[in-house]
Amino acid sequence: NAGVTQTPKFRVLKTGQSMTLLCAQDMNHEYMYWYRQDPGMGLRLIHYSVGEGTTAKGEVPDGYNVSRLKKQNFLLGLESAAPSQTSVYFCASSRSAGTSGITDTQYFGPGTRLTVL
Amino acid sequence: GQNIDQPTEMTATEGAIVQINCTYQTSGFNGLFWYQQHAGEAPTFLSYNVLDGLEEKGRFSSFLSRSKGYSYLLLKELQMKDSASYLCAVRGRSGGYNKLIFGAGTRLAVHP
């Protein structure tokens, strides 16, 4: 049981290049999330998905696109990378979004360190 | 709006007790989480509170007061391996779904 995995672990891009980050989970979770983490700031939600075939915008969606074609996978795309997108990207999943009294913890992948030059 | 405040850094001595505070403002409060994050690693779940009071789990305890918008994480018998960032996260309702809002984290350094 690998939990949440992310590929790649590190990547360096030039401004204007594109790339896709892959997240996979083997816990049969319905909900998946993409966050970015920058120094001095909390984890910020980029996009999320409440089930296969659905996606929604989070707090900082501009410059990113996502797809959830299969329940276990959640892809994050950067169409034209910018230096402001230099960050550590974390994927997470949870059984659901949680209702009152239910934990429904989010489980995080190991992260992808992206540098845009 | 939604806002979470926690101290940026704290230091403590091995074997001691440390309390990390978190204050929050959110709409549709539906639980508060504490995560531990070692440098260069993923956040890992520590504790969850949805009702007022203290939840104890081994050396770690977490307290919640919903009326005050306040929580703390208490770490006892500190060990060197407890040096990490501790993230306070509040689950609130926005856009029809529950979402987690994270604080910036408190970096704890444990010294011998």
Interface residues (C-beta under 8 A of the other chain):
Chain A: V4 Y35 G40 M41 G42 L43 R44 L45 Y48 V50 A56 G58 F90 A97 G98 T99 S100 G101 T103 T105 Q106 Y107 F108 G109 P110 G111
Chain B: I4 T8 N30 G31 F33 E41 A42 P43 T44 F45 Y48 V50 L51 L87 A89 R91 G95 Y97 N98 K99 L100 I101 F102 G103 A104 G105
